[in-house]
Amino acid sequence: MSDAGDISDITAFNADEAEGQLVLFTDTSVSVKGALRRDLKESRMSRTEVALRLSRATGREIGQAMLDAYVAETKEGHRFPAELVPAWVYVMKSRRVLEVLCRQAGLSVATQEDREFAELGRAHLRSEKLARRLWARC
C-alpha cells in the first residue's frame, strides 16, 4: 500500500502553463470561510464551544471572537490558519474544509474505504496483467 503522503502521481506545477488559471486560487479563502460557516451552522455546538474545543485540541487560545473573525465574510485579513485544519476536522467531525482545499489543488479527499477499494483495484489490475503474461507464454 502506498504511503498516505505520497504525491508522486501528481503532475508537477508549472507556473508558465498555469498563468491563466491562477484566478482559481484567489477565492480559496472565501471558499474556506464558507465551508467553516456551513460546518458551524450544521453543528449542535455553539461557537463558544467550538472555540473551546479547538483550543483544547491545539493547545493554543482560540476565542469566539477569533473564530468569528475567521469565518466572517467581511474580515478578509483574518484567514483560517492551515495548522488549525486538522483540529477543525476532528472537532467538527467534518472534512468539508479539507474538500475545499483539495478541490482548489485539483485533488480529492479519500476515506479509508476509498483507499482500500483503490488498493483492491490495483491488486486486481496486477493479477490481470500477470495472467496475460502467463497466457502469452502458453
C-alpha positions as CSV (number, residue, x, y, z in Angstrom):
1,M,0.0,0.0,0.0
2,S,1.4,3.4,-0.8
3,D,2.3,6.0,1.8
4,A,-0.6,8.4,2.7
5,G,1.7,11.3,2.0
6,D,2.9,10.0,-1.4
7,I,2.1,12.6,-4.1
8,S,4.4,11.1,-6.8
9,D,1.4,10.7,-9.2
10,I,0.6,14.4,-9.1
11,T,1.8,16.3,-12.2
12,A,4.4,19.0,-11.3
13,F,3.0,22.5,-11.1
14,N,4.2,24.6,-14.0
15,A,3.6,28.3,-13.3
16,D,4.1,29.2,-17.0
17,E,1.4,26.8,-18.2
18,A,-0.9,27.7,-15.3
19,E,-0.7,31.5,-15.6
20,G,-4.2,31.8,-16.9
21,Q,-5.5,29.5,-14.2
22,L,-4.2,31.4,-11.2
23,V,-7.5,33.1,-10.8
24,L,-8.8,29.7,-9.5
25,F,-6.7,30.2,-6.3
26,T,-8.0,33.7,-5.5
27,D,-11.2,32.5,-4.0
28,T,-9.7,29.9,-1.7
29,S,-10.1,32.0,1.4
30,V,-13.7,32.8,0.5
31,S,-14.4,29.1,-0.1
32,V,-12.7,28.1,3.2
33,K,-14.8,30.6,5.1
34,G,-17.9,29.3,3.5
35,A,-17.1,25.7,4.4
36,L,-16.4,26.8,8.0
37,R,-19.7,28.7,8.2
38,R,-21.6,25.7,6.9
39,D,-20.0,23.4,9.4
40,L,-20.9,25.9,12.3
41,K,-24.4,26.2,11.0
42,E,-24.9,22.4,10.9
43,S,-23.3,21.9,14.3
44,R,-25.2,21.5,17.5
45,M,-22.3,23.2,19.3
46,S,-22.2,26.9,20.0
47,R,-19.3,28.9,18.5
48,T,-18.0,29.3,22.1
49,E,-18.0,25.5,22.5
50,V,-16.3,25.1,19.1
51,A,-13.6,27.7,20.1
52,L,-13.1,25.9,23.4
53,R,-12.7,22.5,21.8
54,L,-10.3,23.9,19.1
55,S,-8.3,25.5,22.0
56,R,-8.1,22.1,23.8
57,A,-7.2,20.2,20.6
58,T,-4.4,22.6,19.5
59,G,-3.1,23.8,22.9
60,R,-3.5,27.4,21.9
61,E,-6.0,30.0,22.9
62,I,-8.8,30.4,20.3
63,G,-11.7,32.6,21.5
64,Q,-15.1,33.0,20.0
65,A,-14.2,36.5,18.7
66,M,-11.2,34.9,16.8
67,L,-13.4,32.2,15.4
68,D,-16.0,34.8,14.4
69,A,-13.3,36.7,12.5
70,Y,-12.0,33.6,10.8
71,V,-15.5,32.9,9.3
72,A,-16.7,36.5,8.7
73,E,-17.1,37.4,5.0
74,T,-16.2,41.0,5.8
75,K,-12.9,40.2,7.6
76,E,-10.5,39.4,4.7
77,G,-7.4,39.9,6.8
78,H,-8.5,37.1,9.2
79,R,-7.8,33.9,7.4
80,F,-8.2,30.4,8.9
81,P,-4.7,29.1,9.6
82,A,-3.8,25.8,7.9
83,E,-2.4,24.4,11.1
84,L,-6.0,24.5,12.6
85,V,-7.5,22.4,9.8
86,P,-6.8,19.0,11.4
87,A,-8.2,20.2,14.7
88,W,-11.3,21.6,12.9
89,V,-11.9,18.3,11.1
90,Y,-11.5,16.5,14.5
91,V,-13.7,18.8,16.5
92,M,-16.4,19.4,13.9
93,K,-16.4,15.8,12.6
94,S,-16.5,17.3,9.1
95,R,-14.0,17.1,6.2
96,R,-15.7,19.9,4.3
97,V,-12.8,22.4,4.7
98,L,-10.3,19.7,3.5
99,E,-12.5,19.0,0.5
100,V,-12.5,22.7,-0.4
101,L,-8.7,22.9,-0.1
102,C,-8.1,19.7,-2.1
103,R,-10.6,20.8,-4.8
104,Q,-8.6,24.1,-5.2
105,A,-5.5,22.0,-5.7
106,G,-7.1,19.6,-8.2
107,L,-7.2,16.7,-5.6
108,S,-9.8,15.0,-3.6
109,V,-10.2,13.6,-0.1
110,A,-10.2,9.9,0.2
111,T,-11.7,7.9,3.1
112,Q,-10.1,4.8,4.4
113,E,-12.7,2.8,2.5
114,D,-11.8,4.7,-0.7
115,R,-8.1,3.8,-0.2
116,E,-9.0,0.2,0.4
117,F,-11.0,0.0,-2.8
118,A,-8.2,1.6,-4.7
119,E,-5.7,-0.9,-3.4
120,L,-8.1,-3.7,-4.3
121,G,-8.4,-2.3,-7.8
122,R,-4.6,-2.1,-8.1
123,A,-4.2,-5.7,-6.9
124,H,-6.9,-6.8,-9.5
125,L,-5.1,-5.0,-12.3
126,R,-1.7,-6.5,-11.3
127,S,-3.3,-10.0,-11.2
128,E,-4.9,-9.5,-14.7
129,K,-1.5,-8.3,-16.1
130,L,0.2,-11.3,-14.6
131,A,-2.5,-13.6,-16.1
132,R,-2.0,-12.1,-19.5
133,R,1.8,-12.7,-19.3
134,L,1.2,-16.3,-18.3
135,W,-1.3,-16.9,-21.2
136,A,1.2,-15.2,-23.6
137,R,3.8,-17.8,-22.7
138,C,1.5,-20.8,-23.4
